[in-house]
């Protein structure tokens, strides 16, 4: 039976480097911070609208995205990313469970990419349908960082 090492442990714990490298503190033993992004009360969103969520700084890594709503989004979809890559972290996810935090991302490609070398602004892009003004909705973004 073979023993393999996670990418973050290659050169750190596998014996391939002498002396061993230090693990990337943004991925191994990182601190977690949380950013909330709540829909403005009374604001309706239409398909195609983009909502600014916040900024990821250099060295940070978006680890988890949770959505919670009091009303099903029905056929409306949620994508999360940047203006240049609107589906970088979540692509056309639905949010139909009510009052239940639901994991929306990140995509495996973004989760494995590691900490950012440059900062980026995050946006939610609404697709397929709109969200009514009376809907309560909050995103929770969990971000790994070295602090």
PyMOL commands that set and color helices and strands:
alter all, ss='L'
color gray80, all
select helices_A, chain A and resi 7-9+108-111
alter helices_A, ss='H'
color red, helices_A
select strands_A, chain A and resi 31-38+50-56+61-69+77-81+90-94+102-105+120-127+137-145
alter strands_A, ss='S'
color yellow, strands_A
deselect
rebuild
show_as cartoon
